[in-house]
Structure formats: structure tokens, C-alpha cells
């Protein structure tokens, strides 16, 4: 009987608590959850993650010292945290700056290319030109570093190079990165679908976990993707390997089709592609089917 009464009291308490929840409380919980998730996603796989673990351990030490009445430890930890807030701002300064830039850019994450009716066509033209130029440079083992600006403006990077303001033509891109050209050593910045500048200097990544075999070009590409939401395309001068850097993550070994698919996913917003997703999937399916048929024909011919 006592068990039933206790269970009824528990149910009554839960109902009373739930009935007291307001719409504002739900919104509050959703916002806090979103902020915590964003902070976790940002510090994951970054130097800030290790620093954050150290801060959490210090907070646990302080709580334990207060609960167990360790007066000396409590005194030290309280004074440490009074100065520690300023120290944290100084230590986390690069990460805080990047986090605020990306947080402000997240709602505006789109690739602007003029009027909406011409936006999709311009984006596809740019992607085709880039894929063509990058694959040609890969075959010739011509080093290249191309930065595609998105919502984070890169005016400070553009000012370090030479302003061009020209259409992103495959031949022009290849000429700029020709190993005898004066601007081939720096990075090319593409803004609003046009070549904005070339010969630009990019910040190198300070991530100690980067593979030691990567050269300066790859480190600069990763560093640029860490400091902004830009998409960076890298062509290795030694191997001709095509790589991309987004949010500090490097992906390599692209082909023409895989690079095109990747750029379409990064530069064309979902709303712009809604009407053409099915068409794109059909084209991709048809190309795979044609490739399969071609392989079967070759096998039959070989048997004969």
C-alpha cells in the first residue's frame, strides 16, 4: 500500500512539474542545448579541446575542495579563478575569435553570386571552371592554392595579394599558377564567383597534430579553413594530389567528379538545389549505368 502511495505521489509530482513548464522555458532549454552543442562541436579535435579539459579538471578540484572543507586548496583555487578568467580569454583568444566569426556566419552561410535567378547557373559555371583547371594542374603537377570565400569576408587576406577582379576562367587560373608566373606562390581568393586576388598570404595552421609530411601550401590551406568558413582547394606540386580543407579538416585524392560533387555540396545551398536534386541524381545514376555498360562491352570484346 505504501509503495502504491509513493508511486502516486511521484506521478503527481512529475505532472505538477510538467504542468508548470512554460513556452519560454522550452525555448530557454533549446537555446542552451544549441549553445552547448555548438561549443562541443567547435572544440572537438582542436587545441581548445585539451585546454577545455584542463579547465574542467580545475573546476572539479575546486568543487571537491569545497565539499571536503580543504581550506588551503579552496583558498588557492578561488584566487586562481579570479585571475584565471582573464588568463583564459588571453589563452583562448585565437579560438574565441574563430568561434565568434563562425557563429555569426552560420545563419548567413550561403554562396552569393548576384541575382537569385542567375545564382545557380553562375555557381555551376564556377565549379566546372575550377574542376577543369584543378584537374589539369594536377596532371601537370602544378601547385595551386585556391580559397573560395563564403560568408566570412576575407578583406585582410585579399589586401596581402594583388587584386585581379576577373572571371574565373580555367585558362586564367592555370596561367596564374604557372610556375614561372609572378603570383604562383601565393593563394588565389575567389569572391562572388570571380577571381578577386592572387598571390595572397594565408595564416599557417598551428595544429600540432597535422601530419609532418604536409608542406607549407597544405598548412596554409588548413589554417585558412580554421580561421574562416572558406572552402580551400589545394593541388600538391610534388604528387599532383587534389585536396580540400574545410573547418580545419583536410580531405585528399579527389577526381574531377568527386571534386565537382564536393564543391556543389559546399557552395550551393540546399534551397537553391531543391528543384534540381532529382535531376542531378538521375544524371549521376545514368553516368554510372553507362560506365557499367561500357565495362561489360569491353569484357565481351576481350572474350571474342
PyMOL commands that set and color helices and strands:
alter all, ss='L'
color gray80, all
select helices_A, chain A and resi 2-19+23-43+47-67+71-91+93-106+116-140+155-158+170-176+216-227+256-267+270-273+277-303
alter helices_A, ss='H'
color red, helices_A
select strands_A, chain A and resi 144-148+162-167+187-191+194-200+231-235+242-246+249-252
alter strands_A, ss='S'
color yellow, strands_A
deselect
rebuild
show_as cartoon
